Amino acid sequence: MNNKYKLLLLAALVITISWATVHFFNHDKRTAKDFAEEFYAIPLPPKTKVIDQDFNYGVYYGGGPWGSGGRPTVVAYKKLSSELSEKDLVDRYTSNPPLEGVEIYFKWDEKDTTTAGSEKKWFEGEMPKQPSTENHKGSPIEVVIQSREEFESAFGEFARP
């Protein structure tokens, strides 16, 4: 075989292996991003705007590395400002049809963890049992709408701590 063809074959092999490696190592991020994009696509209620939104993934959401059984969890959130009542917002996100796994917080604690140079942020709080029916026209309230879901990592058992 000619040396040019050997070199070309070797270059093609290196490129293919490099592409497959990058694709493999980005699987978890793509899974998390797809989940977040689906969450962000949920239409906003009237008189409501997004203040902040973000997503991340890892094993730390939900009570430490073993809170999710050590499985990777993706979390996506939107921090909103709304003139609607708490009840209108709760009804919007929990009925007609209900959005599975959506958490709604009017009072919350912001949690963050920094591991391996990356900051992970999510929210914890109590979902209201008796949401207020008072409208907030002219003085909007802030609310966090968040969703978390475990997913299967490309790394399988190696993704667990």
VOPAGU-2260 file (C-alpha; in pm, 1 decimal, decimal comma):
REM VOPAGU-2260
SITE   aa  ch    i         X         Y         Z
SITE  MET   A    0       0,0       0,0       0,0
SITE  ASN   A    1     124,2     343,6     -87,0
SITE  ASN   A    2     243,6     563,3     203,9
SITE  LYS   A    3      -0,2     839,6      99,8
SITE  TYR   A    4    -295,1     602,3     138,2
SITE  LYS   A    5    -167,0     474,2     472,8
SITE  LEU   A    6    -135,6     831,2     598,0
SITE  LEU   A    7    -482,4     919,5     465,4
SITE  LEU   A    8    -631,9     609,0     628,8
SITE  LEU   A    9    -459,4     688,7     958,2
SITE  ALA   A   10    -584,3    1050,0     946,4
SITE  ALA   A   11    -941,0     931,8     876,2
SITE  LEU   A   12    -918,8     687,3    1166,8
SITE  VAL   A   13    -789,8     956,9    1405,4
SITE  ILE   A   14   -1066,7    1197,3    1299,4
SITE  THR   A   15   -1335,0     929,7    1340,5
SITE  ILE   A   16   -1210,5     826,6    1684,9
SITE  SER   A   17   -1181,8    1190,8    1793,2
SITE  TRP   A   18   -1536,6    1267,4    1675,7
SITE  ALA   A   19   -1675,9     957,8    1851,6
SITE  THR   A   20   -1493,6    1049,3    2174,0
SITE  VAL   A   21   -1623,7    1407,2    2174,5
SITE  HIS   A   22   -1974,4    1283,3    2092,4
SITE  PHE   A   23   -1959,6    1031,7    2379,0
SITE  PHE   A   24   -1830,2    1281,2    2636,2
SITE  ASN   A   25   -2097,7    1539,3    2540,2
SITE  HIS   A   26   -2389,2    1296,4    2565,2
SITE  ASP   A   27   -2490,3    1401,1    2918,2
SITE  LYS   A   28   -2475,9    1771,6    2832,5
SITE  ARG   A   29   -2686,7    1717,4    2518,3
SITE  THR   A   30   -2942,0    1518,4    2719,9
SITE  ALA   A   31   -2961,0    1796,7    2979,8
SITE  LYS   A   32   -2984,3    2069,5    2715,4
SITE  ASP   A   33   -3265,9    1888,5    2531,8
SITE  PHE   A   34   -3456,7    1854,5    2861,2
SITE  ALA   A   35   -3405,7    2224,9    2938,0
SITE  GLU   A   36   -3513,0    2337,1    2589,5
SITE  GLU   A   37   -3834,7    2139,0    2626,7
SITE  PHE   A   38   -3891,8    2298,9    2967,8
SITE  TYR   A   39   -3819,8    2650,7    2836,4
SITE  ALA   A   40   -4071,7    2596,7    2554,5
SITE  ILE   A   41   -4360,8    2581,4    2802,6
SITE  PRO   A   42   -4558,9    2897,5    2725,0
SITE  LEU   A   43   -4561,4    3169,4    2987,8
SITE  PRO   A   44   -4889,3    3281,8    3140,4
SITE  PRO   A   45   -5007,5    3634,7    3060,4
SITE  LYS   A   46   -4857,0    3926,9    3256,5
SITE  THR   A   47   -4548,8    3716,4    3330,9
SITE  LYS   A   48   -4189,0    3754,7    3218,4
SITE  VAL   A   49   -3869,7    3555,3    3262,1
SITE  ILE   A   50   -3610,3    3712,9    3491,6
SITE  ASP   A   51   -3359,5    3427,9    3474,5
SITE  GLN   A   52   -3341,0    3073,4    3341,7
SITE  ASP   A   53   -3073,1    2810,0    3335,9
SITE  PHE   A   54   -3009,2    2437,4    3350,3
SITE  ASN   A   55   -2743,7    2204,6    3474,1
SITE  TYR   A   56   -2692,4    1840,1    3550,6
SITE  GLY   A   57   -2505,2    1622,3    3792,5
SITE  VAL   A   58   -2555,4    1394,4    4089,3
SITE  TYR   A   59   -2597,0    1669,6    4349,0
SITE  TYR   A   60   -2960,2    1775,2    4293,1
SITE  GLY   A   61   -3201,1    1648,2    4550,8
SITE  GLY   A   62   -3004,4    1599,2    4871,1
SITE  GLY   A   63   -2643,5    1531,1    4793,4
SITE  PRO   A   64   -2478,4    1271,7    4576,5
SITE  TRP   A   65   -2693,0     989,7    4711,8
SITE  GLY   A   66   -3020,1    1189,3    4720,2
SITE  SER   A   67   -3087,3    1082,3    4362,3
SITE  GLY   A   68   -2945,0     736,5    4412,5
SITE  GLY   A   69   -2621,3     860,7    4262,8
SITE  ARG   A   70   -2786,2     888,4    3920,8
SITE  PRO   A   71   -2731,2    1204,3    3719,5
SITE  THR   A   72   -3016,0    1450,4    3747,9
SITE  VAL   A   73   -3092,2    1736,7    3513,8
SITE  VAL   A   74   -3250,3    2048,4    3659,6
SITE  ALA   A   75   -3396,0    2337,6    3461,1
SITE  TYR   A   76   -3552,4    2646,2    3612,4
SITE  LYS   A   77   -3715,8    2974,0    3523,2
SITE  LYS   A   78   -3732,3    3260,1    3768,4
SITE  LEU   A   79   -4040,8    3461,7    3675,1
SITE  SER   A   80   -4195,8    3796,0    3760,2
SITE  SER   A   81   -4574,6    3790,6    3742,1
SITE  GLU   A   82   -4875,5    4007,5    3817,8
SITE  LEU   A   83   -5095,6    3698,3    3846,3
SITE  SER   A   84   -5204,9    3546,8    4174,1
SITE  GLU   A   85   -5020,3    3254,0    4329,8
SITE  LYS   A   86   -5327,8    3038,1    4264,7
SITE  ASP   A   87   -5335,0    3130,7    3894,0
SITE  LEU   A   88   -4967,2    3038,1    3861,2
SITE  VAL   A   89   -5003,9    2710,2    4051,4
SITE  ASP   A   90   -5308,7    2616,5    3844,5
SITE  ARG   A   91   -5128,1    2706,4    3522,7
SITE  TYR   A   92   -4834,8    2477,3    3593,9
SITE  THR   A   93   -5009,9    2190,3    3773,8
SITE  SER   A   94   -5334,2    2139,1    3579,5
SITE  ASN   A   95   -5480,2    2142,4    3226,1
SITE  PRO   A   96   -5275,8    1920,2    3161,1
SITE  PRO   A   97   -5055,7    1886,1    3466,4
SITE  LEU   A   98   -4686,4    1922,5    3400,7
SITE  GLU   A   99   -4518,8    1626,8    3568,1
SITE  GLY   A  100   -4243,5    1704,4    3813,3
SITE  VAL   A  101   -4279,4    2083,1    3800,4
SITE  GLU   A  102   -4191,1    2254,0    4127,6
SITE  ILE   A  103   -4333,0    2598,8    4205,6
SITE  TYR   A  104   -4174,5    2811,2    4476,9
SITE  PHE   A  105   -4280,1    3154,2    4598,3
SITE  LYS   A  106   -4034,1    3133,8    4887,7
SITE  TRP   A  107   -3717,0    2942,1    4823,4
SITE  ASP   A  108   -3358,2    2877,4    4915,2
SITE  GLU   A  109   -3105,9    2903,0    4637,6
SITE  LYS   A  110   -2868,5    2607,5    4645,7
SITE  ASP   A  111   -2538,2    2586,5    4471,9
SITE  THR   A  112   -2248,5    2347,1    4460,5
SITE  THR   A  113   -1913,9    2397,1    4298,8
SITE  THR   A  114   -1744,2    2079,5    4186,4
SITE  ALA   A  115   -1457,2    2035,2    3946,9
SITE  GLY   A  116   -1469,0    2404,2    3860,5
SITE  SER   A  117   -1836,2    2406,3    3756,9
SITE  GLU   A  118   -2109,9    2575,3    3954,8
SITE  LYS   A  119   -2440,4    2393,7    3984,8
SITE  LYS   A  120   -2746,4    2590,5    4090,3
SITE  TRP   A  121   -3099,0    2484,8    4181,6
SITE  PHE   A  122   -3377,6    2581,7    4417,0
SITE  GLU   A  123   -3542,2    2417,7    4717,4
SITE  GLY   A  124   -3858,4    2531,4    4889,0
SITE  GLU   A  125   -4211,9    2437,0    4978,2
SITE  MET   A  126   -4484,6    2431,4    4721,7
SITE  PRO   A  127   -4781,1    2633,4    4851,7
SITE  LYS   A  128   -5064,9    2431,9    5005,7
SITE  GLN   A  129   -5306,4    2727,0    5003,0
SITE  PRO   A  130   -5191,4    2964,9    4728,4
SITE  SER   A  131   -5311,9    3322,5    4756,5
SITE  THR   A  132   -5577,4    3447,5    4514,7
SITE  GLU   A  133   -5454,3    3809,0    4538,9
SITE  ASN   A  134   -5350,5    3956,1    4203,8
SITE  HIS   A  135   -5027,8    4154,7    4195,8
SITE  LYS   A  136   -5105,5    4417,2    3934,0
SITE  GLY   A  137   -4843,3    4690,6    3953,1
SITE  SER   A  138   -4632,4    4502,2    4208,5
SITE  PRO   A  139   -4531,5    4170,7    4052,3
SITE  ILE   A  140   -4422,8    3875,4    4260,2
SITE  GLU   A  141   -4127,7    3651,3    4188,0
SITE  VAL   A  142   -4172,6    3278,4    4146,0
SITE  VAL   A  143   -3942,5    2990,0    4057,3
SITE  ILE   A  144   -4069,7    2719,8    3825,6
SITE  GLN   A  145   -3831,1    2424,8    3822,1
SITE  SER   A  146   -3819,5    2070,3    3691,2
SITE  ARG   A  147   -3578,6    1788,6    3775,2
SITE  GLU   A  148   -3541,3    1448,6    3618,6
SITE  GLU   A  149   -3295,9    1162,0    3651,3
SITE  PHE   A  150   -3143,0    1032,0    3331,4
SITE  GLU   A  151   -2916,9     751,7    3217,9
SITE  SER   A  152   -2561,5     874,5    3176,7
SITE  ALA   A  153   -2344,3     774,8    2883,8
SITE  PHE   A  154   -2090,3     673,2    3147,4
SITE  GLY   A  155   -2328,4     424,5    3311,8
SITE  GLU   A  156   -2195,3     303,8    3646,6
SITE  PHE   A  157   -1888,5     528,1    3615,7
SITE  ALA   A  158   -2109,5     838,2    3650,8
SITE  ARG   A  159   -2203,1     734,6    4003,0
SITE  PRO   A  160   -1989,2     864,1    4288,0
